[in-house]
């Protein structure tokens, strides 16, 4: 057995060992619990039509009857109740907006939704599960978050003084024999969270197809990275490595979102288009991470 083959076999064993270890650290029950938290949204309006307008944002007529009822159970007219009891308050335009409130923008509802998701990452899975209209923005946030974590990890393992703190990473660097294992397991974590956000059963068996595809893809990680790094005009070795980590995770996330939303995987053409976009996003994300360091 030649030296290259021995190195590849050792890498595969390291990855498998880390994957087994982190499976026990990834708590599917905790993710399920986060998605099934109660959500309590207050509505402030000056008329019946105003209340209905706000309700239609979160409990849209296009929902199925069960999903619409689930959403309506989580929205309440304020009617003098203490505002602090609500996770946030949605206000009709023109009314005073409380500290935990958001003025609804009927001309561009997506701006209101984006602000709510941005400010409530601690309950984002519950918001997405409860309100289908919030699933896409929550999914987009999850994808970017995990892709950024993986880029950060790749940057740290390439140059430890690049990032001042590892507090944003879900596990410590020292827990892993390979960066491949971290990137893979963070993608598995994303698969579980994406299912939870889409109100699907959550667990390794429930997401076995998605998990199997992610784990199988891990063994091609280094070969793919070597090939791509040679084609990306990003400068030295650190930025390409971290940008590839970002892009690969970003495309995995897009695939997970589509599977949960439609039941279908990304096509080859969609993956190619997604990689082009992801490398651009990854380059900017990595430059932000490494600005003034290294």
WOGI-V566553 format. One record per backbone hydrogen bond with DSSP energy under -0.5 kcal/mol. NH is the residue of the N-H (numbers start at 1). CO is the residue of the C=O. If there is no record, write none. Layout:
NH,CO ; NH,CO
This chain:
6,2 ; 7,3 ; 8,4 ; 9,5 ; 10,6 ; 11,7 ; 12,8 ; 13,9 ; 14,10 ; 15,11 ; 16,12 ; 17,13 ; 18,14 ; 19,15 ; 20,16 ; 21,17 ; 22,18 ; 23,19 ; 24,20 ; 25,21 ; 26,22 ; 27,25 ; 28,26 ; 31,27 ; 32,28 ; 33,29 ; 34,30 ; 35,31 ; 36,32 ; 37,34 ; 41,74 ; 42,88 ; 43,76 ; 44,90 ; 51,47 ; 52,48 ; 53,49 ; 54,50 ; 55,51 ; 56,52 ; 57,53 ; 57,54 ; 58,54 ; 59,55 ; 63,60 ; 68,64 ; 69,65 ; 70,66 ; 71,67 ; 72,68 ; 73,69 ; 74,71 ; 75,72 ; 76,41 ; 78,43 ; 81,78 ; 85,82 ; 86,83 ; 87,40 ; 88,40 ; 89,100 ; 90,42 ; 91,89 ; 91,102 ; 92,44 ; 95,92 ; 98,96 ; 101,98 ; 102,89 ; 104,91 ; 106,104 ; 108,105 ; 111,108 ; 112,108 ; 113,109 ; 114,110 ; 115,111 ; 116,112 ; 117,113 ; 118,114 ; 119,115 ; 120,116 ; 120,117 ; 123,120 ; 124,121 ; 127,123 ; 128,124 ; 129,125 ; 130,126 ; 131,127 ; 132,130 ; 134,131 ; 135,132 ; 138,134 ; 139,135 ; 140,136 ; 141,137 ; 142,138 ; 143,139 ; 144,140 ; 145,141 ; 146,142 ; 147,143 ; 148,144 ; 149,145 ; 150,146 ; 151,147 ; 152,148 ; 153,149 ; 154,150 ; 155,151 ; 156,152 ; 157,153 ; 158,154 ; 159,155 ; 162,159 ; 169,166 ; 175,172 ; 176,173 ; 182,178 ; 183,179 ; 184,180 ; 185,181 ; 186,182 ; 187,183 ; 188,184 ; 189,185 ; 190,186 ; 191,187 ; 192,188 ; 193,189 ; 194,190 ; 195,191 ; 196,192 ; 197,193 ; 198,194 ; 199,196 ; 200,195 ; 207,203 ; 208,205 ; 211,207 ; 212,208 ; 213,209 ; 214,210 ; 215,211 ; 216,212 ; 217,213 ; 218,214 ; 218,215 ; 219,215 ; 219,216 ; 220,217 ; 221,218 ; 224,220 ; 225,221 ; 226,222 ; 227,223 ; 228,224 ; 229,225 ; 230,226 ; 231,228 ; 232,228 ; 232,229 ; 233,231 ; 234,232 ; 240,236 ; 241,237 ; 242,238 ; 243,239 ; 244,240 ; 245,241 ; 246,242 ; 247,243 ; 248,244 ; 249,245 ; 250,246 ; 251,247 ; 252,248 ; 253,249 ; 254,250 ; 255,251 ; 256,252 ; 257,253 ; 258,254 ; 259,255 ; 260,256 ; 261,257 ; 262,258 ; 263,258 ; 263,259 ; 264,258 ; 271,267 ; 272,268 ; 273,269 ; 274,270 ; 275,271 ; 276,272 ; 277,273 ; 278,274 ; 279,275 ; 280,276 ; 281,277 ; 282,278 ; 283,279 ; 284,280 ; 285,281 ; 286,282 ; 287,283 ; 288,284 ; 289,285 ; 290,286 ; 291,287 ; 291,288 ; 293,290
